[in-house]
Amino acid sequence: MQGIRHHRLIFPLDLLRRTLTRAIDSVDHAAELPLGLAESGKDHEWLVAPDWHDAPRRLRLVRTDHLIAPTRMMQRTGVLWMVGRHGATLGAVAMGSDEPEPLHEIRFVGPGMHLARLDQSGNLSADADLPAAGALSRTVSALGASAWARLVNLRFGLIGASRNGSMILRSLLQLGVREVTLVDSAKLEMHHLGEMDDALTAGHLGQHKVDALASVMAQRYPEARLNTVAESVTHVRALEALRKCDFLISACDHDSARLAGSCLAALYSKPLLDVATGIPRDEAQQPGVSVRLCLPGSCLLCMGGLPRAQEARNVLRSAAIEVEFRQSRDWHERAGSLASLNRIATGLACRMIEDLVAERVARSTWLQLQFDGSGHVQTDYPLERRGSESVVNSNCPICSALLGRGDEGVPLVPAILHRGGSEIDQALTTS
């Protein structure tokens, strides 16, 4: 007997607000939006996306004064309605096949990262379990109980498990985060030990970074679930693991992995936080930090681009090219690494996550920090200088073509990255 399927709707909050403002302006009026799909066993995530002409399925968003009783529905169609003249309360949802199936959860991707759970009648229940604070009582007091509960219930996907990655992992676990998936194909070498989390020792040399980190963190945080994928972010195992996460963090050492992670975040409508540090060999350029939070509708291409754009695209042409590149790469292309700089970067990154879940950060955000020649700190928020960005950047090859497409959009990625190379390179390197 087939088990019950679990349905979750993924709705970018900015897209929902715009849809309600522009389309749902009267009772019993319906708006339709495309639905992508991420399917993993009995878990189905339905991804609400901006319109595309060949959408295989759609969501009808309805506001009504009365409760709708779902009957037989058209195949590949879903209905979401809100009860109340002002659309203040969600009612019930049915995702369609031949017979309607209940929706169990709605994830609103954006400020708050709220998760609405629905009972069998379609009524809303609490948006997050509230774990016992225990030793984290002061953390809970600082963040607020509801924000902390939402944060620790998020499933994080961490791409890159080296210096910045190891510090971010420990910071997440110190906050009480329950589940993290680690993705990195590299093995631990002696030069990593100087700046990675100090729980790692020479006894871990030769192990995959993800496995070594998971083993030492599990001893300190046994209540956390740590999943490991000792593969590149482009590997099918990484795709299968990361699409189950609620929030992606990129702590990569090369732009090809950043570009791949940005594509994944767009396909599955996930927030992406990218953390980078740099100590250039040119003495005129000073150490710096870049932290970029990309909410659905913006990506790393939209927000500053990638300095090694063409190389990143070339590396992603095939798995064989990627392996050859990593084996022959000159790791001395950078001047080095400083644990102090990494701690600043990862601390700022975790603060941005905390502020997003606490609804203080309301949109995609880019923070740059640099030390000048006198050792003074200079900060900049480039997006604020540019003004507000649209929910989807129509000029961005990733946002315009991939956002919310889910599994069916994966085969489109190679063509999008490699068709019209000069145009994409220009988008990637825009500052």
LUMPA-996714 format. One record per residue (C-alpha): x, y, z; residue number from 1. Coordinates in steps of 0.02 Angstrom, whole numbers, plus 50000, padded with zeros to 5 digits. Each point is the difference from the previous one (the first is absolute). Example, Ala and Ser with C-alpha at 12.3 -4.5 7.8 and 13.67 -1.06 7.14 Angstrom:
2
<node c1="50615" c2="49775" c3="50390" resi="1"/>
<node c1="50069" c2="50172" c3="49967" resi="2"/>
This chain:
431
<node c1="50000" c2="50000" c3="50000" resi="1"/>
<node c1="50071" c2="50167" c3="49947" resi="2"/>
<node c1="50045" c2="50116" c3="50143" resi="3"/>
<node c1="49931" c2="50175" c3="50022" resi="4"/>
<node c1="50096" c2="50132" c3="49904" resi="5"/>
<node c1="50058" c2="50157" c3="50091" resi="6"/>
<node c1="49964" c2="50162" c3="49908" resi="7"/>
<node c1="50086" c2="50166" c3="50037" resi="8"/>
<node c1="49970" c2="50163" c3="49908" resi="9"/>
<node c1="50152" c2="50115" c3="49980" resi="10"/>
<node c1="49943" c2="50179" c3="49978" resi="11"/>
<node c1="50126" c2="50144" c3="49986" resi="12"/>
<node c1="49928" c2="50132" c3="50116" resi="13"/>
<node c1="50037" c2="50146" c3="49884" resi="14"/>
<node c1="49911" c2="49911" c3="49857" resi="15"/>
<node c1="49849" c2="49967" c3="50112" resi="16"/>
<node c1="49991" c2="50182" c3="50053" resi="17"/>
<node c1="50010" c2="50061" c3="49821" resi="18"/>
<node c1="49869" c2="49876" c3="49943" resi="19"/>
<node c1="49880" c2="50052" c3="50138" resi="20"/>
<node c1="50028" c2="50184" c3="49963" resi="21"/>
<node c1="49980" c2="49991" c3="49813" resi="22"/>
<node c1="49881" c2="49856" c3="49967" resi="23"/>
<node c1="49894" c2="49956" c3="50153" resi="24"/>
<node c1="49908" c2="50165" c3="50009" resi="25"/>
<node c1="49823" c2="49932" c3="50021" resi="26"/>
<node c1="49912" c2="49857" c3="50086" resi="27"/>
<node c1="49987" c2="49841" c3="49894" resi="28"/>
<node c1="50129" c2="50064" c3="49878" resi="29"/>
<node c1="50136" c2="49873" c3="49958" resi="30"/>
<node c1="50181" c2="50020" c3="49948" resi="31"/>
<node c1="50102" c2="49862" c3="49922" resi="32"/>
<node c1="50186" c2="49968" c3="50018" resi="33"/>
<node c1="50110" c2="49860" c3="49932" resi="34"/>
<node c1="50052" c2="49856" c3="50111" resi="35"/>
<node c1="50166" c2="49911" c3="49991" resi="36"/>
<node c1="50024" c2="49835" c3="50088" resi="37"/>
<node c1="50138" c2="49922" c3="50105" resi="38"/>
<node c1="49960" c2="49817" c3="50029" resi="39"/>
<node c1="50096" c2="49887" c3="50119" resi="40"/>
<node c1="49914" c2="49837" c3="50040" resi="41"/>
<node c1="49835" c2="50042" c3="50085" resi="42"/>
<node c1="50055" c2="50181" c3="50031" resi="43"/>
<node c1="49933" c2="50125" c3="49875" resi="44"/>
<node c1="50047" c2="50185" c3="50002" resi="45"/>
<node c1="49894" c2="50109" c3="49887" resi="46"/>
<node c1="50096" c2="50157" c3="49952" resi="47"/>
<node c1="49900" c2="50156" c3="49963" resi="48"/>
<node c1="50090" c2="50098" c3="49865" resi="49"/>
<node c1="49981" c2="50155" c3="49891" resi="50"/>
<node c1="49911" c2="49965" c3="49837" resi="51"/>
<node c1="50079" c2="49901" c3="49860" resi="52"/>
<node c1="49910" c2="49955" c3="49839" resi="53"/>
<node c1="50021" c2="49810" c3="50004" resi="54"/>
<node c1="49962" c2="49970" c3="50185" resi="55"/>
<node c1="49941" c2="49818" c3="50017" resi="56"/>
<node c1="49890" c2="50037" c3="50151" resi="57"/>
<node c1="49928" c2="50153" c3="50086" resi="58"/>
<node c1="49939" c2="50060" c3="50169" resi="59"/>
<node c1="49836" c2="50096" c3="50015" resi="60"/>
<node c1="50005" c2="50128" c3="50140" resi="61"/>
<node c1="49825" c2="50047" c3="50057" resi="62"/>
<node c1="49931" c2="50116" c3="50133" resi="63"/>
<node c1="49823" c2="49965" c3="50056" resi="64"/>
<node c1="49876" c2="50037" c3="50139" resi="65"/>
<node c1="49951" c2="49818" c3="50015" resi="66"/>
<node c1="50091" c2="49836" c3="50022" resi="67"/>
<node c1="50024" c2="49904" c3="49839" resi="68"/>
<node c1="49971" c2="49814" c3="50000" resi="69"/>
<node c1="50122" c2="49924" c3="49875" resi="70"/>
<node c1="49923" c2="49879" c3="49878" resi="71"/>
<node c1="50075" c2="49911" c3="49851" resi="72"/>
<node c1="50133" c2="50111" c3="49924" resi="73"/>
<node c1="50089" c2="50010" c3="49834" resi="74"/>
<node c1="50162" c2="49902" c3="49992" resi="75"/>
<node c1="50159" c2="50100" c3="50038" resi="76"/>
<node c1="49901" c2="50140" c3="50083" resi="77"/>
<node c1="50003" c2="50060" c3="50179" resi="78"/>
<node c1="49887" c2="50118" c3="50096" resi="79"/>
<node c1="50049" c2="50110" c3="50146" resi="80"/>
<node c1="49869" c2="50110" c3="50078" resi="81"/>
<node c1="49988" c2="50124" c3="50141" resi="82"/>
<node c1="49844" c2="50026" c3="50104" resi="83"/>
<node c1="49956" c2="50177" c3="50048" resi="84"/>
<node c1="49962" c2="50158" c3="49905" resi="85"/>
<node c1="50175" c2="50067" c3="50031" resi="86"/>
<node c1="50090" c2="49838" c3="49964" resi="87"/>
<node c1="50070" c2="49993" c3="50175" resi="88"/>
<node c1="49975" c2="49814" c3="50032" resi="89"/>
<node c1="50051" c2="49853" c3="49893" resi="90"/>
<node c1="49866" c2="49869" c3="49980" resi="91"/>
<node c1="50029" c2="49830" c3="49920" resi="92"/>
<node c1="50104" c2="49938" c3="49856" resi="93"/>
<node c1="49987" c2="49856" c3="49880" resi="94"/>
<node c1="50135" c2="49947" c3="49880" resi="95"/>
<node c1="49928" c2="49914" c3="49850" resi="96"/>
<node c1="50015" c2="49836" c3="49913" resi="97"/>
<node c1="49843" c2="49903" c3="49958" resi="98"/>
<node c1="49942" c2="50029" c3="50178" resi="99"/>
<node c1="50048" c2="50147" c3="50112" resi="100"/>
<node c1="50134" c2="49966" c3="50129" resi="101"/>
<node c1="50023" c2="50106" c3="50155" resi="102"/>
<node c1="50145" c2="50120" c3="50016" resi="103"/>
<node c1="50093" c2="49976" c3="50164" resi="104"/>
<node c1="50113" c2="50152" c3="50008" resi="105"/>
<node c1="50033" c2="50170" c3="49921" resi="106"/>
<node c1="50174" c2="50072" c3="50009" resi="107"/>
<node c1="50004" c2="50189" c3="49974" resi="108"/>
<node c1="50176" c2="50037" c3="49937" resi="109"/>
<node c1="50056" c2="50170" c3="50058" resi="110"/>
<node c1="50002" c2="50103" c3="50160" resi="111"/>
<node c1="49951" c2="49887" c3="50144" resi="112"/>
<node c1="50017" c2="49838" c3="49900" resi="113"/>
<node c1="49830" c2="49952" c3="50069" resi="114"/>
<node c1="49935" c2="49823" c3="49984" resi="115"/>
<node c1="49811" c2="49982" c3="50008" resi="116"/>
<node c1="49935" c2="49826" c3="50039" resi="117"/>
<node c1="49824" c2="49947" c3="49953" resi="118"/>
<node c1="49896" c2="49866" c3="50081" resi="119"/>
<node c1="49889" c2="49876" c3="49907" resi="120"/>
<node c1="49863" c2="50130" c3="49988" resi="121"/>
<node c1="50118" c2="50127" c3="49923" resi="122"/>
<node c1="50007" c2="50110" c3="50154" resi="123"/>
<node c1="50161" c2="50082" c3="50054" resi="124"/>
<node c1="50099" c2="49937" c3="50148" resi="125"/>
<node c1="50159" c2="50066" c3="50083" resi="126"/>
<node c1="50138" c2="50045" c3="49877" resi="127"/>
<node c1="50143" c2="49916" c3="50094" resi="128"/>
<node c1="50036" c2="49882" c3="50142" resi="129"/>
<node c1="50075" c2="50088" c3="50151" resi="130"/>
<node c1="50145" c2="49895" c3="50064" resi="131"/>
<node c1="50057" c2="50009" c3="50179" resi="132"/>
<node c1="50126" c2="50142" c3="50020" resi="133"/>
<node c1="50111" c2="49914" c3="50128" resi="134"/>
<node c1="50176" c2="50071" c3="49992" resi="135"/>
<node c1="49945" c2="50120" c3="49863" resi="136"/>
<node c1="49882" c2="50101" c3="50110" resi="137"/>
<node c1="50101" c2="50159" c3="49974" resi="138"/>
<node c1="50003" c2="49974" c3="49811" resi="139"/>
<node c1="49811" c2="49978" c3="50003" resi="140"/>
<node c1="49983" c2="50157" c3="50104" resi="141"/>
<node c1="50106" c2="50099" c3="49876" resi="142"/>
<node c1="49912" c2="49940" c3="49842" resi="143"/>
<node c1="49824" c2="49977" c3="50068" resi="144"/>
<node c1="49922" c2="49829" c3="50026" resi="145"/>
<node c1="49899" c2="49994" c3="49838" resi="146"/>
<node c1="50144" c2="50060" c3="49889" resi="147"/>
<node c1="50120" c2="49878" c3="50083" resi="148"/>
<node c1="49878" c2="49856" c3="49975" resi="149"/>
<node c1="49982" c2="50041" c3="49815" resi="150"/>
<node c1="50188" c2="50012" c3="49980" resi="151"/>
<node c1="50047" c2="49836" c3="50083" resi="152"/>
<node c1="49864" c2="49906" c3="49905" resi="153"/>
<node c1="50071" c2="50053" c3="49831" resi="154"/>
<node c1="50094" c2="49865" c3="49905" resi="155"/>
<node c1="50164" c2="50078" c3="49943" resi="156"/>
<node c1="50105" c2="49946" c3="49852" resi="157"/>
<node c1="50184" c2="50051" c3="50014" resi="158"/>
<node c1="50100" c2="49997" c3="49838" resi="159"/>
<node c1="50184" c2="50001" c3="50045" resi="160"/>
<node c1="50071" c2="49925" c3="50160" resi="161"/>
<node c1="50169" c2="50082" c3="50018" resi="162"/>
<node c1="50050" c2="50156" c3="50097" resi="163"/>
<node c1="49843" c2="50107" c3="49988" resi="164"/>
<node c1="49889" c2="49848" c3="49987" resi="165"/>
<node c1="50064" c2="49920" c3="50160" resi="166"/>
<node c1="49974" c2="50162" c3="50097" resi="167"/>
<node c1="49825" c2="50024" c3="49931" resi="168"/>
<node c1="49955" c2="49821" c3="50046" resi="169"/>
<node c1="50054" c2="50023" c3="50180" resi="170"/>
<node c1="49907" c2="50166" c3="50010" resi="171"/>
<node c1="49839" c2="49920" c3="49936" resi="172"/>
<node c1="50014" c2="49857" c3="50124" resi="173"/>
<node c1="50036" c2="50121" c3="50142" resi="174"/>
<node c1="49836" c2="50087" c3="49957" resi="175"/>
<node c1="49910" c2="49833" c3="50019" resi="176"/>
<node c1="49970" c2="49961" c3="49815" resi="177"/>
<node c1="49936" c2="49822" c3="49987" resi="178"/>
<node c1="50052" c2="49946" c3="49824" resi="179"/>
<node c1="50143" c2="50046" c3="49883" resi="180"/>
<node c1="50052" c2="49916" c3="49837" resi="181"/>
<node c1="50186" c2="50019" c3="49957" resi="182"/>
<node c1="50058" c2="49991" c3="49819" resi="183"/>
<node c1="50184" c2="50000" c3="49953" resi="184"/>
<node c1="50103" c2="49877" c3="49897" resi="185"/>
<node c1="50172" c2="50046" c3="50071" resi="186"/>
<node c1="50103" c2="49904" c3="50126" resi="187"/>
<node c1="50084" c2="50077" c3="50151" resi="188"/>
<node c1="50181" c2="50054" c3="49976" resi="189"/>
<node c1="50128" c2="50069" c3="50122" resi="190"/>
<node c1="49982" c2="50180" c3="49939" resi="191"/>
<node c1="49814" c2="49999" c3="50044" resi="192"/>
<node c1="50029" c2="49972" c3="50186" resi="193"/>
<node c1="50069" c2="50174" c3="50036" resi="194"/>
<node c1="49837" c2="50094" c3="49968" resi="195"/>
<node c1="49863" c2="49868" c3="50005" resi="196"/>
<node c1="49902" c2="49960" c3="50157" resi="197"/>
<node c1="50126" c2="49953" c3="50134" resi="198"/>
<node c1="49909" c2="49838" c3="50043" resi="199"/>
<node c1="50084" c2="49924" c3="49847" resi="200"/>
<node c1="50172" c2="49923" c3="50027" resi="201"/>
<node c1="50136" c2="49914" c3="49902" resi="202"/>
<node c1="49909" c2="49837" c3="50033" resi="203"/>
<node c1="49866" c2="50055" c3="49877" resi="204"/>
<node c1="50121" c2="50027" c3="49855" resi="205"/>
<node c1="49950" c2="49907" c3="49843" resi="206"/>
<node c1="49816" c2="49992" c3="50049" resi="207"/>
<node c1="49870" c2="50094" c3="49900" resi="208"/>
<node c1="49972" c2="50169" c3="50081" resi="209"/>
<node c1="49814" c2="49972" c3="50017" resi="210"/>
<node c1="50024" c2="49835" c3="50090" resi="211"/>
<node c1="50137" c2="50065" c3="50115" resi="212"/>
<node c1="49896" c2="50154" c3="50047" resi="213"/>
<node c1="49843" c2="49899" c3="50027" resi="214"/>
<node c1="50090" c2="49877" c3="50114" resi="215"/>
<node c1="50074" c2="50132" c3="50115" resi="216"/>
<node c1="49843" c2="50108" c3="50004" resi="217"/>
<node c1="49890" c2="49850" c3="50038" resi="218"/>
<node c1="50098" c2="49973" c3="50161" resi="219"/>
<node c1="49968" c2="50178" c3="50057" resi="220"/>
<node c1="49822" c2="50015" c3="49931" resi="221"/>
<node c1="49927" c2="49824" c3="50002" resi="222"/>
<node c1="49822" c2="50063" c3="49982" resi="223"/>
<node c1="50034" c2="50074" c3="49827" resi="224"/>
<node c1="49976" c2="49902" c3="49840" resi="225"/>
<node c1="50152" c2="50020" c3="49887" resi="226"/>
<node c1="49986" c2="49932" c3="49823" resi="227"/>
<node c1="50157" c2="49988" c3="49893" resi="228"/>
<node c1="50025" c2="49994" c3="49811" resi="229"/>
<node c1="50184" c2="49978" c3="49956" resi="230"/>
<node c1="49971" c2="50058" c3="49821" resi="231"/>
<node c1="50003" c2="50160" c3="49899" resi="232"/>
<node c1="49846" c2="50110" c3="50009" resi="233"/>
<node c1="49969" c2="49953" c3="49818" resi="234"/>
<node c1="49984" c2="49814" c3="50040" resi="235"/>
<node c1="49827" c2="49921" c3="49995" resi="236"/>
<node c1="50018" c2="49948" c3="50184" resi="237"/>
<node c1="50028" c2="50181" c3="50048" resi="238"/>
<node c1="49849" c2="50055" c3="49899" resi="239"/>
<node c1="49890" c2="49870" c3="50085" resi="240"/>
<node c1="50062" c2="50051" c3="50173" resi="241"/>
<node c1="49997" c2="50189" c3="49979" resi="242"/>
<node c1="49827" c2="50012" c3="49924" resi="243"/>
<node c1="49932" c2="49930" c3="50165" resi="244"/>
<node c1="50075" c2="50146" c3="50096" resi="245"/>
<node c1="49911" c2="50162" c3="50042" resi="246"/>
<node c1="50152" c2="50116" c3="49994" resi="247"/>
<node c1="50163" c2="49987" c3="49902" resi="248"/>
<node c1="50166" c2="50072" c3="50055" resi="249"/>
<node c1="50146" c2="50014" c3="49879" resi="250"/>
<node c1="50172" c2="50000" c3="50081" resi="251"/>
<node c1="50093" c2="49947" c3="49843" resi="252"/>
<node c1="50179" c2="50026" c3="49944" resi="253"/>
<node c1="49961" c2="50024" c3="49816" resi="254"/>
<node c1="49871" c2="50090" c3="49894" resi="255"/>
<node c1="49948" c2="49843" c3="49906" resi="256"/>
<node c1="49925" c2="49929" c3="50162" resi="257"/>
<node c1="49921" c2="50169" c3="50038" resi="258"/>
<node c1="49921" c2="50004" c3="49828" resi="259"/>
<node c1="49933" c2="49823" c3="50018" resi="260"/>
<node c1="49931" c2="50040" c3="50173" resi="261"/>
<node c1="49915" c2="50156" c3="49933" resi="262"/>
<node c1="49914" c2="49896" c3="49865" resi="263"/>
<node c1="49938" c2="49875" c3="50131" resi="264"/>
<node c1="49933" c2="50139" c3="50111" resi="265"/>
<node c1="49904" c2="50075" c3="49853" resi="266"/>
<node c1="49930" c2="49834" c3="49940" resi="267"/>
<node c1="49930" c2="49955" c3="50171" resi="268"/>
<node c1="49958" c2="50177" c3="50063" resi="269"/>
<node c1="50118" c2="49993" c3="50148" resi="270"/>
<node c1="50092" c2="50141" c3="50086" resi="271"/>
<node c1="50186" c2="49996" c3="49963" resi="272"/>
<node c1="50129" c2="50079" c3="50114" resi="273"/>
<node c1="50172" c2="50016" c3="49921" resi="274"/>
<node c1="50152" c2="50031" c3="50111" resi="275"/>
<node c1="50169" c2="50049" c3="49930" resi="276"/>
<node c1="50163" c2="50067" c3="50069" resi="277"/>
<node c1="50150" c2="50062" c3="49905" resi="278"/>
<node c1="50181" c2="50045" c3="50032" resi="279"/>
<node c1="50067" c2="50056" c3="49830" resi="280"/>
<node c1="50182" c2="49981" c3="49952" resi="281"/>
<node c1="49999" c2="50181" c3="49940" resi="282"/>
<node c1="50057" c2="50101" c3="50151" resi="283"/>
<node c1="49894" c2="50147" c3="49941" resi="284"/>
<node c1="49843" c2="49895" c3="50029" resi="285"/>
<node c1="49954" c2="49969" c3="50179" resi="286"/>
<node c1="49916" c2="49849" c3="50083" resi="287"/>
<node c1="49813" c2="49998" c3="49981" resi="288"/>
<node c1="49837" c2="49908" c3="50031" resi="289"/>
<node c1="49845" c2="49981" c3="49892" resi="290"/>
<node c1="49835" c2="49930" c3="50064" resi="291"/>
<node c1="49854" c2="49989" c3="49878" resi="292"/>
<node c1="49825" c2="49944" c3="50047" resi="293"/>
<node c1="49901" c2="49957" c3="49844" resi="294"/>
<node c1="49813" c2="49976" c3="50021" resi="295"/>
<node c1="49900" c2="49924" c3="49855" resi="296"/>
<node c1="50001" c2="50123" c3="49857" resi="297"/>
<node c1="50182" c2="50049" c3="50023" resi="298"/>
<node c1="50160" c2="49899" c3="49986" resi="299"/>
<node c1="50188" c2="50022" c3="50002" resi="300"/>
<node c1="49994" c2="50057" c3="49819" resi="301"/>
<node c1="49882" c2="50141" c3="50046" resi="302"/>
<node c1="50097" c2="50046" c3="50156" resi="303"/>
<node c1="50177" c2="50043" c3="49949" resi="304"/>
<node c1="50036" c2="49854" c3="49885" resi="305"/>
<node c1="50149" c2="49884" c3="50010" resi="306"/>
<node c1="50180" c2="50055" c3="49966" resi="307"/>
<node c1="50049" c2="49836" c3="49914" resi="308"/>
<node c1="49845" c2="49994" c3="49891" resi="309"/>
<node c1="50067" c2="49919" c3="49842" resi="310"/>
<node c1="50104" c2="49874" c3="50095" resi="311"/>
<node c1="49848" c2="49954" c3="50105" resi="312"/>
<node c1="49895" c2="49965" c3="49845" resi="313"/>
<node c1="50140" c2="49898" c3="49921" resi="314"/>
<node c1="50023" c2="49893" c3="50156" resi="315"/>
<node c1="49814" c2="49957" c3="50000" resi="316"/>
<node c1="50000" c2="49938" c3="49820" resi="317"/>
<node c1="50016" c2="49820" c3="50058" resi="318"/>
<node c1="50042" c2="49894" c3="50153" resi="319"/>
<node c1="50165" c2="49946" c3="49919" resi="320"/>
<node c1="50054" c2="50180" c3="49973" resi="321"/>
<node c1="49956" c2="50043" c3="50179" resi="322"/>
<node c1="50102" c2="49855" c3="50070" resi="323"/>
<node c1="50149" c2="50044" c3="49890" resi="324"/>
<node c1="49991" c2="50182" c3="50052" resi="325"/>
<node c1="50000" c2="49960" c3="50186" resi="326"/>
<node c1="50143" c2="49878" c3="49984" resi="327"/>
<node c1="50110" c2="50123" c3="49905" resi="328"/>
<node c1="49949" c2="50158" c3="50091" resi="329"/>
<node c1="50137" c2="50109" c3="50075" resi="330"/>
<node c1="49948" c2="50025" c3="50181" resi="331"/>
<node c1="50130" c2="50140" c3="50018" resi="332"/>
<node c1="49896" c2="50117" c3="49892" resi="333"/>
<node c1="49947" c2="50083" c3="50163" resi="334"/>
<node c1="50114" c2="50088" c3="50122" resi="335"/>
<node c1="49940" c2="49894" c3="50145" resi="336"/>
<node c1="49869" c2="49991" c3="50135" resi="337"/>
<node c1="49971" c2="50080" c3="50170" resi="338"/>
<node c1="49888" c2="49920" c3="50131" resi="339"/>
<node c1="49962" c2="50175" c3="50066" resi="340"/>
<node c1="49930" c2="50053" c3="49831" resi="341"/>
<node c1="49903" c2="49838" c3="49984" resi="342"/>
<node c1="49922" c2="50026" c3="50172" resi="343"/>
<node c1="49944" c2="50175" c3="49949" resi="344"/>
<node c1="49923" c2="49935" c3="49839" resi="345"/>
<node c1="49910" c2="49854" c3="50078" resi="346"/>
<node c1="49941" c2="50104" c3="50147" resi="347"/>
<node c1="49923" c2="50128" c3="49883" resi="348"/>
<node c1="49922" c2="49860" c3="49898" resi="349"/>
<node c1="49917" c2="49922" c3="50152" resi="350"/>
<node c1="49939" c2="50170" c3="50057" resi="351"/>
<node c1="49919" c2="50024" c3="49829" resi="352"/>
<node c1="49911" c2="49832" c3="50018" resi="353"/>
<node c1="49940" c2="50048" c3="50174" resi="354"/>
<node c1="49937" c2="50168" c3="49938" resi="355"/>
<node c1="49910" c2="49923" c3="49851" resi="356"/>
<node c1="49907" c2="49875" c3="50110" resi="357"/>
<node c1="49962" c2="50138" c3="50126" resi="358"/>
<node c1="49929" c2="50104" c3="49855" resi="359"/>
<node c1="50125" c2="50142" c3="50018" resi="360"/>
<node c1="50077" c2="49963" c3="49830" resi="361"/>
<node c1="49859" c2="50021" c3="49874" resi="362"/>
<node c1="50083" c2="49970" c3="49831" resi="363"/>
<node c1="50155" c2="49938" c3="49913" resi="364"/>
<node c1="50152" c2="50079" c3="50082" resi="365"/>
<node c1="50183" c2="50020" c3="49954" resi="366"/>
<node c1="50128" c2="50050" c3="50131" resi="367"/>
<node c1="50180" c2="50040" c3="49959" resi="368"/>
<node c1="50132" c2="50031" c3="50133" resi="369"/>
<node c1="50180" c2="50050" c3="49967" resi="370"/>
<node c1="50151" c2="50050" c3="50102" resi="371"/>
<node c1="50090" c2="50153" c3="49932" resi="372"/>
<node c1="50186" c2="50032" c3="50004" resi="373"/>
<node c1="49987" c2="50064" c3="50178" resi="374"/>
<node c1="49906" c2="49847" c3="50061" resi="375"/>
<node c1="49836" c2="50095" c3="50013" resi="376"/>
<node c1="49839" c2="49910" c3="49955" resi="377"/>
<node c1="49894" c2="50064" c3="49856" resi="378"/>
<node c1="49828" c2="49929" c3="49964" resi="379"/>
<node c1="49886" c2="50017" c3="49850" resi="380"/>
<node c1="49827" c2="49939" c3="49946" resi="381"/>
<node c1="50009" c2="50011" c3="49809" resi="382"/>
<node c1="49817" c2="49955" c3="49968" resi="383"/>
<node c1="49940" c2="50144" c3="50106" resi="384"/>
<node c1="50103" c2="50119" c3="49893" resi="385"/>
<node c1="49917" c2="49927" c3="49844" resi="386"/>
<node c1="49824" c2="50012" c3="50068" resi="387"/>
<node c1="49871" c2="49862" c3="50014" resi="388"/>
<node c1="50002" c2="49854" c3="49880" resi="389"/>
<node c1="49850" c2="49914" c3="49921" resi="390"/>
<node c1="49937" c2="49832" c3="50060" resi="391"/>
<node c1="50077" c2="49919" c3="49846" resi="392"/>
<node c1="50142" c2="50071" c3="49898" resi="393"/>
<node c1="49941" c2="49978" c3="49820" resi="394"/>
<node c1="50177" c2="50027" c3="49937" resi="395"/>
<node c1="50075" c2="49863" c3="50108" resi="396"/>
<node c1="50018" c2="49832" c3="49911" resi="397"/>
<node c1="49978" c2="49905" c3="50163" resi="398"/>
<node c1="49855" c2="50094" c3="50080" resi="399"/>
<node c1="49899" c2="50023" c3="49841" resi="400"/>
<node c1="50017" c2="49820" c3="49939" resi="401"/>
<node c1="50017" c2="49890" c3="50155" resi="402"/>
<node c1="49905" c2="50076" c3="50146" resi="403"/>
<node c1="49879" c2="49873" c3="50072" resi="404"/>
<node c1="50015" c2="49874" c3="49859" resi="405"/>
<node c1="50053" c2="49860" c3="50117" resi="406"/>
<node c1="50051" c2="49830" c3="49933" resi="407"/>
<node c1="49939" c2="50039" c3="49825" resi="408"/>
<node c1="50118" c2="50148" c3="49990" resi="409"/>
<node c1="50159" c2="49901" c3="50037" resi="410"/>
<node c1="50028" c2="49948" c3="49817" resi="411"/>
<node c1="49990" c2="50184" c3="49950" resi="412"/>
<node c1="50153" c2="50051" c3="50102" resi="413"/>
<node c1="50140" c2="49951" c3="49878" resi="414"/>
<node c1="49919" c2="50092" c3="49856" resi="415"/>
<node c1="49965" c2="50154" c3="50105" resi="416"/>
<node c1="50180" c2="50007" c3="50063" resi="417"/>
<node c1="50083" c2="49967" c3="49832" resi="418"/>
<node c1="49883" c2="50075" c3="49871" resi="419"/>
<node c1="50049" c2="50177" c3="49954" resi="420"/>
<node c1="50158" c2="49997" c3="50104" resi="421"/>
<node c1="50049" c2="50182" c3="49980" resi="422"/>
<node c1="49830" c2="50060" c3="50060" resi="423"/>
<node c1="50007" c2="49888" c3="50154" resi="424"/>
<node c1="50180" c2="50047" c3="50038" resi="425"/>
<node c1="49948" c2="50182" c3="49997" resi="426"/>
<node c1="49860" c2="49964" c3="50124" resi="427"/>
<node c1="50117" c2="49901" c3="50110" resi="428"/>
<node c1="50131" c2="50136" c3="50011" resi="429"/>
<node c1="49884" c2="50149" c3="50024" resi="430"/>
<node c1="50047" c2="50093" c3="50158" resi="431"/>
